[in-house]
Amino acid sequence: MTHRLLNIAHRGGNSLGPENSLQAIEAAVALGVDAVEIDLWALAGKLWVTHDRRLGRALPGQGLLQTLQAEQLAALRLPNGEPLPQLHEVYNLTRGRCLLNIEIKGPDTAPLLCEWIARQLGCEARAEDFLISSFDQVQLLYCMQRLPDIRRALLVEGIPLRAAELCTQLQAYSFNPSINFINRELVREAHRAGMKTLVYTVNHPEDWQWLYDLGVDGVFTDVPEQLKTWVPSGP
């Protein structure tokens, strides 16, 4: 049976603008991606979209992100001059147009995230708008207990002894492994448990073909515009 790889713009799609920027996210949505993936921190009472715990790579400055006050966070600028985005700004771009995959990056982010999503659901947002993912299984469990209707994804870097068991405990929608740790049996195990397999981070056609042949459901990619035009070979 033929299928297609779901096209998930990793950090908004780095080829379309600075990572986790509104520029990249808006371009990815306009491209028609299946999902946009972003990274989330709860800092100074707000939900900020960025990846690193330390300044100096994606954001200017030095030191730890968590030490900044609200006014310092608001003053940060991305390489294209944009302010550091907040979650509500990203959702304004994806709402009704594609899935928003929110990766919990910062510690103690789940409570504020759940409060925010609950408010959106009270304002006619759909549970299907969101997918919450994390390497932090404790925060995923918190989300499951507070918002059971919001889909969850378990991120892993290696190969767990009992991947399906972990995902079952968290009632996960998908199992999200690294491309460095993926094989056919992991894909089959996830599918037998009723989960999708979404692999990160995959930027090359030969890898798209390999994962397609393994039966992977989708990939996180920095080049969603290239994946959009890619055609798999074979059945």
N, C-alpha and C positions, 0 to 999 in steps of 0.2 A: 504494500500500500504506500502510495506517495504521500509526502507531507511537506511542509515548508518550515524553515527555521524562523521562530519568532525573532523579530528585530528589536532589541532592547538597547536604547542609546545609553551607554555607560557614562555616568556623570554628565548626562545631557548630550554626549557626543563630542569628544574633544576636538574632532576635526572641524566642527561647526562653530567653535568659539571657545573661550576659556572654560575649563571644566566647571561644572555646577553653576554656570552662568545663565542668566535669563536669555541671553543671546543664543547660546547653544541649544537650550531647551526649546525656545520658540522655533528655531530652525528645524530641530528634530521633529517637532509636532507637525510643522508644515510639510515635512518630507513624508509624513504618514507612517511613522514608526508604530510598532505595536505597544511599546512602553518606553517611558523615560525613567532611568534610575538616578537617584540623587542620594547624597549622604547628609545625615542630620545630627545636629547637636542641640541640646537644650542648655542655653547659656543666658544668664541674667534675665530669666523669666520669659524668654522667647525661643522660637525654633529657627535655628540658622542652618543654612545649606552650605556645607563645605566638608572637605575630606580630612585634612591633616589635623593632628593635635598640636602641631608646632608651626609657628609662622616661619616664612622664609622661602617656601617653594611656591605654592599656589597663591599665597597672600603675603604682602610685604611685612617686614618687621622681624623681630626676634622674640623668642620666648614661647610660652605655652598659650594656646587659644583660651584655655579655661581661666587664665588669670585676668582676662580683659573685662572691663566694665561695659555696661550697655552702650555708653556713648563712644567708647573705643571700638566696639564691634561695629557700630553704625558708621564709623569713620573709615573703616577698611574699604579698600578698593581693589577690584579684580584687575587683571592686566588690560582689559578693554575700558577701564574707567567706571564700570558698574559698581554700585555698593554691594556688599555681601548680601545675597538674597535671603529672604525668609520664606518659610514653607508656604504661607498663604499666597505669596506672589507666584511661586511655581505652580501651585494648584490652579490658579486663575488661568494659566496657559494650557494645562493638560485636561482640565475638567470637561468631560463630554467628548474628548478627542482621542485620548489614549490612556492606558493604565499608568498610574504613578507608583513606581516601586521606591518606597522609602526605606533606605538602609539606615538602621539605628547605629550610629557611630559612637556618639558620646555616652559616657556613663550616666545613669539616672535620667535618660531621655524619654523612656517609655511613658511615665505618668503624664507629662505635659503633652506628649504626642497623642495619647489616648483621649485626653480632655479635648484637644483640638479636633480630632476626628469626630468625636461624639457631637461636638457643636456643629460640624459640617453636616452630619447625618440628620441633625435636627433642622437643617436649612435646605433640605431636599438633595443633598449629595447622596450618591449611591455607594453601598459597600463595595461594589465591583470596581469603583474608581481607584481603589488602593490595594497595594500589596506591601506588607511590612516584612523586611528581611533583616537578618543580623547574624553575626558570629556569636553574639551574646544570647545564649539559650535562656538565661534567667529573664532577660527583658522580653524575649519572645513569649515566654510563659505568662508574664504579666499582661501582655497584650491579648493573649488568648483568653485569659480569665476576665478581662474587662470588656473586650470587644470581640467576642467569639465569631461574629459574622465577617470580620475583616480578615482576608486571607494572609497567611504567613508563609515565609520561606526560610529554610535553614541554610545558612552559608557555611561551607566547610573548606578548609585549605588542604587537608590530607584525606585519607581514606578511613572513615570510622569503622570500628569493628561491627557495629550494628546500625548502619545508616537508616534503614527503614524503621527500625524500632525507635530511634531518636525522633524521626519525623512523625511517626504515629503518635508519640507522646505529646508532641506539639501540634497535632492535627494540621500538619503542614500541607499547603497547596503544592509547593514545589521543593525540590532538593537542588541546591545551587552549589556545585563543586567547582573548583579551579580546573582549568584546562590541563594543568600539570598533574592532576590526580583524577582521571576519569577513565573508565573502561566500560566495555559492553555489559558486564555483569552488574555494575552499579546502576546503569541506565535501566536494565531489566528489573532490578530489585525495586527501584523507585516506581516504575510503571506497574509492577505487580501490586504495590501498595497504593496505587491510585494517584500517584503524584507525577507532576511534570519534572523534567530535568532541564535546568537552565544553567548554562556553563559560562563562566567568566574567565578572563577577558579575551575575546577572540577577534583578531583583526586581519586574518589572512585567508584567502580563498581555499587554500589546501586544507586548512584547519576546519573551515566551514564544511567542506566536503566530507572530511573524516568524521566529524561529529554528526552530520546528516546521516552518514552511513551507519553510525552507531545507534541511530534512533533518537538522538537528543531533540528536545522540543524547541529550544531557543538558545540564543547566545547574547551576552552583553558585549557590545562592541563600541570602540572609539570611532569607528568609521561607518555609521549607519547608512550613509548615502551610497557607499560601495556595496554593502550587503543588500540594499534595496534593489540593485540591478543584477545581483549575482543569481545565476541559474545553476542548480545542482545537476550533475551528470548521473546517469544510471536511473534505475527504477525508483 
